[in-house]
Amino acid sequence: MSTGADQKIILGLDIGTTSVKVCLVDRAEGKVVARQTKDTQANVPSELGCEGNKQNVPKIMSAVHICVSRLPKELLRQVEVIGICGQMHGVMLWQYEDSAPWERADIESSRYDIVPSQVSSLYTWQDSRCDPGFLQSLPKPDSHLRAYSGYGCNTLFWIAKNRSEKLEKFNCAGTVQDFMVAMLANLSRPVMSVQNAASWGYFNTEQMAWNTELLQEAEFPTQLLPEVIPSGDIAGTLADQWHGIPIGTPIAAALGDLQCSVLATLRNSDDAVLNISTSAQLAFVAAGFNTDQIDSTSPVEYFPYFEGKYLAVATALNGGNALATFVQMLQQWTLDLGFNMPQSAVWNKLLDLGSTPGAESTLCVVPTLLGERHSPQQNASISNIDPGSLHLGQVFKAICRGIVENLHSMMPREMLLKANISRILGIGSALMRNQVLQCEVRQCYQLPVVFVPGGDAAWGAAMAVHKPSNSL
């Protein structure tokens, strides 16, 4: 590894759903030399109750600043380029006209304070305000990608039709990672990568263009749509010194956390990546894919990757969150019975009981508490219950099996074999900590499965801008 003044560094940031992760990468060797992470604790109540899902943007930006401030100062001064990724599909609004919606805390500080009156909340990918009836009222996108509730354009459609007064306060829109890029580069108008544009819906990846005419006819606020540039290209340069990083440092257009997580994990072209954390995704690089090959009945979607390639992706809204809900239910039951059992103790007991031979049963759990994008009104269910299948370990193991089988129903083993996939790389906090879930993956897919410490989207964001050929 290079050292001292000759060391060339990339800063990678990942603005996730629950936490922010940052890392410094040695550009010559691609190795992480420092990293930090912090939970954002940014969720805020929605006026729509459980149908809405919003986050506080100033809290998210504060978590970013704290993470970066904890990185070694001597390395931050050697940063040559900044790569940023974050949670896909979500949308936030801001106003940049007479003044920016961000300001330096003081002359000496590297921190930016967000002006609350000039930004909206972040409406996340988990937002379900767009019910099936509303979605059916919207025009069909001119794109090979469908648009669901929680997707940026559909959320903006809903706001335009139901809370139009909110739009009058703002003249910019983007993902929270696009806002981060705009803030660091002091952009008066947001710039968005193809990856994030595709995740919003109503974007044609072949034409590299929004469905502007179609959207205008449907009275969509097209003036809010960002400029779109190729994924990995530079969106601007650092407007001020930031935690020691020099003014003028190039900043790439923000990327999708899924693509960066896959980039950080893939070892070979015949690998698929399985990520189970809050939700669950199974993805592989679709060699030779073109949009004419789309099966409209399949829940598998093809998102832009890098260098003109696409990722075949099965996304389940129900992953680690389904298990977490079960654990919270058990914890509440014990409290109702007069006992107080820490959540960690519940988890440890479940993992222990679920790993025993006695946990095998014919119990069938469909864990779709949140529905699925292709079936939003689907609920969870339990069947094949008999007196011998109600032990706690059996129920836990059946939920784990149901999570994997739900994903398998979207992207079955046969599809992987047809794509010449010979191995699955498993990542994600819910998967890495849960041996019961790992066993179910192996049993369901009947393929070699390797659980790797991959999936670092912040590192992926850094590596995505590693090539010096990216230019303004």
C-alpha positions as CSV (number, residue, x, y, z in Angstrom):
1,M,0.0,0.0,0.0
2,S,1.2,3.5,-0.8
3,T,2.0,5.7,2.2
4,G,2.6,9.2,3.2
5,A,2.2,12.2,0.9
6,D,2.0,9.9,-2.2
7,Q,-1.1,8.1,-1.0
8,K,-4.1,8.8,-3.2
9,I,-7.5,8.4,-1.5
10,I,-11.1,8.0,-2.5
11,L,-13.9,8.9,-0.1
12,G,-17.0,6.6,-0.4
13,L,-20.3,7.4,1.4
14,D,-23.4,5.3,1.7
15,I,-26.6,7.0,3.0
16,G,-28.7,4.0,3.9
17,T,-32.2,3.5,5.2
18,T,-31.1,3.2,8.9
19,S,-27.4,4.2,8.9
20,V,-24.7,6.1,7.2
21,K,-21.4,4.4,6.3
22,V,-18.2,6.1,5.1
23,C,-14.8,4.8,4.1
24,L,-11.5,6.0,2.8
25,V,-10.0,3.8,0.0
26,D,-6.4,3.6,-1.2
27,R,-6.8,4.4,-4.9
28,A,-3.8,2.3,-5.9
29,E,-4.8,-0.9,-4.2
30,G,-8.6,-0.5,-3.7
31,K,-8.3,-1.3,0.0
32,V,-10.2,0.4,2.8
33,V,-7.8,2.3,5.1
34,A,-10.4,3.8,7.4
35,R,-14.2,3.5,7.9
36,Q,-17.0,4.9,10.1
37,T,-20.7,4.2,10.5
38,K,-23.5,5.8,12.5
39,D,-27.2,5.1,12.8
40,T,-29.3,8.0,11.6
41,Q,-32.4,7.6,13.8
42,A,-34.1,9.8,11.3
43,N,-37.6,8.3,11.0
44,V,-40.4,10.8,11.7
45,P,-44.1,10.3,12.0
46,S,-46.2,10.6,8.9
47,E,-49.5,12.4,8.6
48,L,-50.7,9.2,6.9
49,G,-49.8,6.9,9.7
50,C,-48.5,3.5,8.7
51,E,-49.0,4.3,5.0
52,G,-46.4,7.0,5.0
53,N,-42.6,6.6,5.6
54,K,-40.6,9.7,6.1
55,Q,-37.1,10.7,7.4
56,N,-35.6,13.9,8.8
57,V,-33.0,15.1,6.3
58,P,-31.0,17.3,8.8
59,K,-30.5,14.3,11.0
60,I,-29.3,12.3,8.0
61,M,-26.8,15.0,7.0
62,S,-25.7,15.3,10.6
63,A,-24.8,11.6,10.7
64,V,-22.8,12.0,7.5
65,H,-20.8,14.9,9.0
66,I,-20.1,13.0,12.2
67,C,-18.8,10.0,10.3
68,V,-16.6,12.0,8.0
69,S,-15.2,14.1,10.9
70,R,-14.0,10.9,12.7
71,L,-11.9,9.8,9.7
72,P,-8.1,10.5,9.9
73,K,-7.4,14.1,9.0
74,E,-4.1,13.3,7.2
75,L,-6.0,11.0,4.9
76,L,-8.9,13.3,4.2
77,R,-6.4,15.9,3.0
78,Q,-5.4,13.4,0.3
79,V,-8.8,12.6,-1.0
80,E,-8.9,13.0,-4.9
81,V,-12.5,12.1,-5.6
82,I,-15.7,11.5,-3.7
83,G,-18.2,8.7,-4.5
84,I,-21.7,8.7,-2.9
85,C,-24.5,6.2,-3.0
86,G,-27.7,5.8,-1.0
87,Q,-31.2,4.3,-0.6
88,M,-32.9,4.1,-3.9
89,H,-36.4,5.2,-5.0
90,G,-37.0,7.8,-2.3
91,V,-37.5,11.5,-3.0
92,M,-37.0,14.8,-1.1
93,L,-37.7,18.4,-2.2
94,W,-35.7,21.6,-1.6
95,Q,-35.7,25.2,-2.5
96,Y,-32.6,26.8,-4.0
97,E,-33.3,30.3,-5.4
98,D,-32.1,33.4,-3.5
99,S,-30.1,31.2,-1.1
100,A,-29.1,27.6,-0.7
101,P,-30.9,25.3,1.7
102,W,-27.6,24.6,3.5
103,E,-25.2,26.9,5.2
104,R,-21.9,26.6,7.0
105,A,-22.3,26.3,10.8
106,D,-19.5,29.0,11.1
107,I,-16.4,30.1,9.3
108,E,-14.1,27.6,11.0
109,S,-16.5,24.6,10.8
110,S,-16.7,22.0,8.0
111,R,-20.2,21.2,9.0
112,Y,-23.2,22.3,6.9
113,D,-26.5,23.1,8.7
114,I,-29.7,22.4,6.8
115,V,-32.2,25.2,6.6
116,P,-35.4,23.4,7.7
117,S,-37.8,25.7,5.9
118,Q,-36.1,25.0,2.6
119,V,-36.2,21.2,2.6
120,S,-39.0,18.6,2.9
121,S,-38.8,15.3,4.6
122,L,-37.3,12.4,2.7
123,Y,-40.2,10.2,1.5
124,T,-38.5,6.8,1.5
125,W,-38.8,3.6,-0.6
126,Q,-40.9,2.1,2.2
127,D,-43.7,4.8,1.7
128,S,-47.0,3.1,0.7
129,R,-49.2,6.1,0.2
130,C,-49.7,5.1,-3.4
131,D,-52.3,2.4,-3.1
132,P,-53.3,0.1,-6.0
133,G,-56.2,2.3,-7.0
134,F,-54.0,5.4,-7.2
135,L,-51.3,3.6,-9.1
136,Q,-53.9,2.4,-11.7
137,S,-54.9,6.0,-12.3
138,L,-51.4,6.9,-13.4
139,P,-50.1,6.7,-17.0
140,K,-48.1,3.6,-17.9
141,P,-44.4,4.5,-18.0
142,D,-42.5,4.5,-21.3
143,S,-39.8,2.2,-19.8
144,H,-39.0,-1.4,-19.3
145,L,-39.2,-0.7,-15.5
146,R,-42.4,-0.6,-13.6
147,A,-43.1,2.1,-11.0
148,Y,-44.4,1.2,-7.5
149,S,-45.4,3.0,-4.3
150,G,-42.3,4.5,-2.7
151,Y,-40.8,5.3,-6.2
152,G,-39.9,9.0,-6.5
153,C,-42.1,9.9,-9.5
154,N,-45.2,8.2,-8.0
155,T,-44.7,9.9,-4.7
156,L,-44.5,13.3,-6.5
157,F,-47.6,12.3,-8.5
158,W,-49.4,11.7,-5.2
159,I,-48.2,15.0,-3.6
160,A,-49.2,16.9,-6.7
161,K,-52.7,15.4,-6.6
162,N,-53.3,15.4,-2.8
163,R,-50.9,18.0,-1.3
164,S,-50.2,20.4,-4.2
165,E,-49.5,23.3,-1.8
166,K,-46.3,21.5,-0.7
167,L,-44.9,21.7,-4.2
168,E,-45.2,25.4,-4.3
169,K,-42.5,25.8,-1.6
170,F,-39.8,23.9,-3.6
171,N,-38.0,24.0,-7.0
172,C,-35.7,21.0,-6.8
173,A,-36.2,17.3,-6.2
174,G,-33.9,14.3,-5.9
175,T,-32.9,11.4,-3.7
176,V,-31.2,12.2,-0.4
177,Q,-27.9,11.2,-1.9
178,D,-28.5,13.7,-4.8
179,F,-29.1,16.4,-2.2
180,M,-25.8,15.5,-0.6
181,V,-24.0,15.9,-3.9
182,A,-25.8,19.2,-4.6
183,M,-24.8,20.5,-1.1
184,L,-21.1,19.6,-1.4
185,A,-20.8,21.0,-4.9
186,N,-23.2,24.0,-4.3
187,L,-25.4,23.0,-7.3
188,S,-28.4,25.2,-7.8
189,R,-30.0,22.4,-9.7
190,P,-29.7,18.7,-8.8
191,V,-27.8,16.2,-11.0
192,M,-28.9,12.5,-10.9
193,S,-27.3,9.3,-12.2
194,V,-29.0,6.9,-14.5
195,Q,-29.2,4.4,-11.7
196,N,-31.2,6.7,-9.4
197,A,-33.4,8.1,-12.3
198,A,-34.3,4.5,-13.2
199,S,-35.2,3.8,-9.6
200,W,-37.8,6.7,-9.6
201,G,-39.8,5.3,-12.6
202,Y,-40.8,7.1,-15.8
203,F,-37.3,7.1,-17.1
204,N,-36.3,5.4,-20.3
205,T,-32.8,3.9,-19.9
206,E,-32.3,3.4,-23.7
207,Q,-33.1,7.0,-24.5
208,M,-31.5,8.3,-21.3
209,A,-34.5,10.5,-20.8
210,W,-37.5,11.1,-18.6
211,N,-40.9,10.4,-20.0
212,T,-41.4,14.2,-20.1
213,E,-44.2,14.5,-22.6
214,L,-46.2,11.7,-21.0
215,L,-45.7,13.2,-17.6
216,Q,-46.7,16.7,-18.7
217,E,-49.9,15.4,-20.1
218,A,-50.7,13.8,-16.7
219,E,-50.0,17.2,-15.0
220,F,-46.8,16.0,-13.3
221,P,-44.4,18.7,-11.9
222,T,-41.7,18.0,-14.6
223,Q,-39.9,21.2,-13.6
224,L,-38.7,19.3,-10.5
225,L,-37.0,16.5,-12.4
226,P,-33.2,16.5,-12.2
227,E,-30.7,16.5,-15.0
228,V,-29.5,12.9,-15.6
229,I,-25.9,11.9,-16.5
230,P,-24.3,8.5,-16.9
231,S,-23.6,6.5,-13.6
232,G,-20.0,7.1,-12.5
233,D,-19.7,10.5,-14.2
234,I,-18.7,13.6,-12.3
235,A,-21.6,15.9,-11.2
236,G,-19.5,18.8,-9.8
237,T,-16.6,19.7,-7.5
238,L,-16.3,20.5,-3.8
239,A,-17.3,24.1,-3.4
240,D,-15.5,24.6,0.0
241,Q,-13.0,22.7,2.0
242,W,-14.8,19.9,3.8
243,H,-13.2,18.3,6.8
244,G,-9.8,18.8,5.2
245,I,-10.8,17.6,1.7
246,P,-9.5,20.2,-0.7
247,I,-11.7,22.6,-2.6
248,G,-12.3,21.5,-6.2
249,T,-12.2,17.7,-5.4
250,P,-14.5,16.0,-8.0
251,I,-17.8,14.5,-6.8
252,A,-19.5,11.8,-8.8
253,A,-23.2,11.8,-9.4
254,A,-24.8,9.7,-6.6
255,L,-25.4,6.1,-7.3
256,G,-27.8,3.4,-6.1
257,D,-26.9,1.5,-3.0
258,L,-28.0,-1.8,-4.6
259,Q,-25.6,-1.5,-7.5
260,C,-22.7,-0.4,-5.3
261,S,-23.4,-3.2,-2.8
262,V,-23.3,-5.7,-5.7
263,L,-20.1,-4.1,-7.1
264,A,-18.5,-4.5,-3.7
265,T,-19.4,-8.1,-3.5
266,L,-19.2,-9.8,-6.9
267,R,-16.1,-12.0,-7.4
268,N,-16.9,-13.8,-10.7
269,S,-19.3,-13.3,-13.6
270,D,-21.2,-16.5,-12.6
271,D,-21.9,-15.3,-9.1
272,A,-25.3,-14.0,-7.8
273,V,-25.5,-11.8,-4.7
274,L,-28.1,-12.4,-2.0
275,N,-28.6,-9.5,0.4
276,I,-30.9,-10.0,3.4
277,S,-31.0,-7.0,5.7
278,T,-34.1,-4.9,6.3
279,S,-35.5,-6.2,3.0
280,A,-34.1,-8.8,0.7
281,Q,-32.6,-8.8,-2.8
282,L,-31.1,-11.5,-5.1
283,A,-29.3,-10.1,-8.1
284,F,-26.9,-11.0,-10.9
285,V,-25.4,-9.2,-13.8
286,A,-27.5,-10.1,-16.8
287,A,-25.1,-10.7,-19.7
288,G,-26.3,-9.6,-23.1
289,F,-29.6,-8.2,-21.7
290,N,-31.7,-5.9,-23.8
291,T,-35.1,-4.5,-22.9
292,D,-36.9,-6.5,-25.6
293,Q,-36.4,-9.6,-23.4
294,I,-38.7,-8.4,-20.6
295,D,-41.2,-10.8,-19.2
296,S,-44.1,-8.6,-18.1
297,T,-45.4,-11.3,-15.7
298,S,-42.1,-11.7,-13.9
299,P,-41.4,-9.9,-10.6
300,V,-37.7,-9.8,-11.6
301,E,-36.6,-6.3,-12.8
302,Y,-33.5,-5.1,-14.7
303,F,-31.9,-2.1,-13.2
304,P,-29.0,-0.2,-14.8
305,Y,-25.6,-1.3,-13.5
306,F,-22.3,0.0,-14.8
307,E,-20.7,0.2,-18.3
308,G,-24.0,-0.3,-20.0
309,K,-24.8,-3.5,-18.2
310,Y,-28.0,-4.4,-16.3
311,L,-28.7,-6.2,-13.0
312,A,-31.4,-8.8,-12.8
313,V,-33.0,-8.1,-9.4
314,A,-35.6,-9.9,-7.3
315,T,-36.6,-7.5,-4.5
316,A,-38.6,-8.7,-1.5
317,L,-40.0,-6.1,0.8
318,N,-40.0,-8.7,3.5
319,G,-36.6,-9.7,4.9
320,G,-35.0,-9.1,8.2
321,N,-37.9,-6.7,9.0
322,A,-40.3,-9.7,9.1
323,L,-38.0,-11.5,11.7
324,A,-37.7,-8.2,13.7
325,T,-41.5,-7.9,13.8
326,F,-41.7,-11.5,15.2
327,V,-39.1,-10.7,17.8
328,Q,-40.9,-7.5,18.8
329,M,-44.2,-9.5,19.1
330,L,-42.6,-12.0,21.4
331,Q,-41.0,-9.3,23.5
332,Q,-44.4,-7.6,23.9
333,W,-46.0,-10.9,24.8
334,T,-43.5,-11.5,27.6
335,L,-44.1,-8.0,28.8
336,D,-47.9,-8.6,28.8
337,L,-47.3,-11.7,30.9
338,G,-45.4,-9.7,33.4
339,F,-41.8,-10.3,32.4
340,N,-39.2,-8.0,30.8
341,M,-36.9,-9.8,28.4
342,P,-34.3,-7.9,26.4
343,Q,-34.6,-8.1,22.7
344,S,-31.0,-9.5,22.4
345,A,-32.0,-12.4,24.7
346,V,-35.1,-13.2,22.5
347,W,-32.8,-13.3,19.5
348,N,-30.3,-15.5,21.1
349,K,-32.9,-18.0,22.2
350,L,-34.6,-18.1,18.8
351,L,-31.3,-18.7,17.0
352,D,-30.5,-21.5,19.5
353,L,-33.9,-23.2,19.3
354,G,-34.1,-22.8,15.5
355,S,-30.8,-24.6,15.1
356,T,-31.8,-27.8,16.8
357,P,-33.1,-31.0,15.0
358,G,-36.4,-30.5,16.7
359,A,-37.0,-27.3,14.8
360,E,-37.9,-29.2,11.7
361,S,-41.7,-29.2,10.9
362,T,-44.2,-29.0,8.1
363,L,-45.4,-25.5,9.3
364,C,-45.7,-23.1,6.4
365,V,-45.3,-19.4,6.9
366,V,-45.8,-16.8,4.2
367,P,-44.0,-13.8,5.8
368,T,-45.3,-11.0,3.6
369,L,-46.4,-8.6,6.3
370,L,-45.6,-5.6,4.0
371,G,-47.0,-7.2,0.8
372,E,-44.8,-7.1,-2.2
373,R,-44.4,-4.6,-5.0
374,H,-45.9,-7.0,-7.5
375,S,-48.6,-8.0,-5.0
376,P,-49.1,-5.0,-2.6
377,Q,-52.3,-6.3,-1.0
378,Q,-50.8,-9.7,0.0
379,N,-50.7,-10.4,3.7
380,A,-48.8,-12.8,5.8
381,S,-50.2,-16.2,6.7
382,I,-49.5,-19.4,8.6
383,S,-50.8,-22.8,7.5
384,N,-50.3,-26.5,8.0
385,I,-50.5,-26.1,11.8
386,D,-50.8,-29.1,14.0
387,P,-50.2,-29.6,17.7
388,G,-46.7,-30.8,17.1
389,S,-45.5,-27.8,15.1
390,L,-46.0,-25.0,17.6
391,H,-42.7,-25.1,19.4
392,L,-40.9,-21.7,19.3
393,G,-37.9,-23.0,17.4
394,Q,-40.2,-24.6,14.8
395,V,-42.1,-21.3,14.2
396,F,-38.9,-19.3,13.9
397,K,-37.3,-21.8,11.5
398,A,-40.5,-21.7,9.4
399,I,-40.4,-17.9,9.2
400,C,-36.8,-18.1,8.0
401,R,-37.8,-20.7,5.4
402,G,-40.7,-18.5,4.3
403,I,-38.4,-15.5,3.8
404,V,-36.2,-17.5,1.5
405,E,-39.1,-19.2,-0.3
406,N,-40.7,-15.9,-0.9
407,L,-37.6,-14.7,-2.7
408,H,-37.2,-18.0,-4.5
409,S,-40.8,-17.6,-5.9
410,M,-39.6,-14.4,-7.6
411,M,-36.2,-15.6,-8.8
412,P,-36.1,-19.4,-8.7
413,R,-33.1,-21.7,-8.9
414,E,-34.0,-22.5,-12.6
415,M,-33.6,-18.8,-13.5
416,L,-30.1,-18.7,-12.0
417,L,-29.1,-21.9,-13.8
418,K,-30.3,-20.5,-17.1
419,A,-28.2,-17.4,-16.5
420,N,-25.2,-19.7,-15.8
421,I,-25.0,-18.7,-12.2
422,S,-23.1,-21.4,-10.3
423,R,-22.7,-19.8,-6.8
424,I,-24.5,-17.4,-4.5
425,L,-22.6,-14.9,-2.4
426,G,-24.6,-14.1,0.8
427,I,-24.4,-10.7,2.5
428,G,-26.5,-8.4,4.7
429,S,-26.8,-8.1,8.5
430,A,-29.9,-10.2,8.9
431,L,-28.3,-13.1,6.9
432,M,-24.8,-12.9,8.4
433,R,-26.1,-13.1,12.0
434,N,-28.6,-15.9,11.4
435,Q,-27.3,-19.4,10.8
436,V,-30.9,-20.7,10.6
437,L,-31.6,-18.4,7.6
438,Q,-28.3,-19.4,6.0
439,C,-29.3,-23.1,6.2
440,E,-32.6,-22.3,4.5
441,V,-30.8,-20.5,1.6
442,R,-28.7,-23.5,1.0
443,Q,-31.6,-25.9,1.2
444,C,-33.9,-23.9,-1.0
445,Y,-31.5,-23.0,-3.8
446,Q,-29.3,-26.2,-3.8
447,L,-26.3,-24.2,-5.0
448,P,-23.0,-23.5,-3.4
449,V,-23.5,-20.5,-1.0
450,V,-20.6,-18.5,0.4
451,F,-21.3,-15.9,3.1
452,V,-18.8,-13.1,2.7
453,P,-18.1,-9.8,4.5
454,G,-19.1,-8.0,1.3
455,G,-21.9,-5.6,0.4
456,D,-20.1,-2.5,1.6
457,A,-21.9,0.0,-0.6
458,A,-19.7,2.8,0.6
459,W,-16.7,0.9,-0.7
460,G,-18.6,0.1,-3.9
461,A,-19.4,3.9,-4.4
462,A,-15.6,4.6,-4.1
463,M,-14.7,1.8,-6.5
464,A,-17.3,3.0,-9.0
465,V,-15.5,6.3,-9.4
466,H,-12.0,4.6,-9.2
467,K,-11.4,5.0,-12.9
468,P,-9.6,8.3,-13.6
469,S,-11.3,8.5,-17.1
470,N,-14.5,9.9,-15.5
471,S,-14.5,13.6,-16.2
472,L,-16.6,16.7,-15.9
